[in-house]
């Protein structure tokens, strides 16, 4: 049983929605965040990555989190409306004529702690701690957890949301590029509606109580940080219905989501010459030189760029039946990254960089050329693999999935 609750949202003034909306805080680096803020002072990146307004401070210094609180106050005076009564919302994103339509509501921290909201990735303490400090200082969830449910469990939810969108005008509607520069993969249309009919809110909440499990698509650090912040705040307020016990989320049906490739770049060849490296790779993989980019077209196939050349790799051995070992990211890690390139722990090794599919294969080539390293293009993990891993209570290797499009920050804010 999944709980969803209405809330009194902070939302941008309709005509400013496109300017307030910003990329999720964790898909941009410091330079990219600063560039966004310089170009657009209304970008909500000034709240989620408030170090852009503290250029001489450590990003994890208390002054940065205090700046985030002050910046949210500024946005509330300049560009955000405060809803007067609890509502739920609809957030729709359309990319390449493919729409994903989700419910924006609060979900239960306790249901995450109990495993009703399931994860598939580990989190890093430094990133958790950053968001705990941010949530505590700002007193708000400034970006949603990206969740999904198995559409086969409940068809009524989609029907109710679609009916509302057909009968009501959106509160905001704008287009924005999906990527972060010259490698944009598409333009995405963003639309948002408010559901203020209490009878429908109750009906939607009732249908979600028939959903057994919610799955985290993206936002593991936000979710874990929200839970830790809630547990800390309970020391001063043990009311189970206190607002901080519920987390801002947007929940989509699984069959509307798109998982793209999540690729890898290693900064060097672990002391090997290019020829030595290729010989080592050939022990486990069939290696075929290609003309142009080598984008995988099926599972267990990999693209590799090294020393100015693209190659297609196919794993030679049989695939384990284990839901983790059989993943392409696991095969690459276990058969190549660790034994050949010495990447023992991809969560902590600074020689590895993860590049979302939205940035394109040209970005992989450029990064590998920059350091004399090697880049790998992977076939996307599919949603059924993710569900199998989460249901088994297991954890995928880091950066196994890249969902596109991602919900933007700043369009819906949950203040405690």
Secondary structure, 3 states (H helix, E strand, C coil): CCCEECECEEEECHHHHHHHCECCHHHCCHHHHHHHHHHCCCCCHHHHCHHHHCCCCCCCCHHHHHHHHHHHHHHHHHCEEECCCCEEEEEEEEECCEEEEEEEEEEEHHHHHHCCEECCCCCCHHHHHHHHHHHHHHCEECCCEEEEECHHHCCHHHHHHHHHHHHCCCCEEEEEECCCCCCCCCEEEEEEEEECCHHHHHHHHHHHCCCCCEEEEECHHHHHHHHHHHHHHCCCCCCCCCHHHEEEEEEEEHHHCCEECEEEEECCCCCCCHHHHHHHHCCCEEEEECCCCCCCCCCCEEEEEECCEEEEEEECCCCCCCCCCCCHHHHHHHHHHCCCCCCCCCCCCCCEEEEEHHHCHHHHHHHHHHHCCEEEEECCCCHHHHHHHHHCCCCCCCCCCEECCCCCECCCEEEC
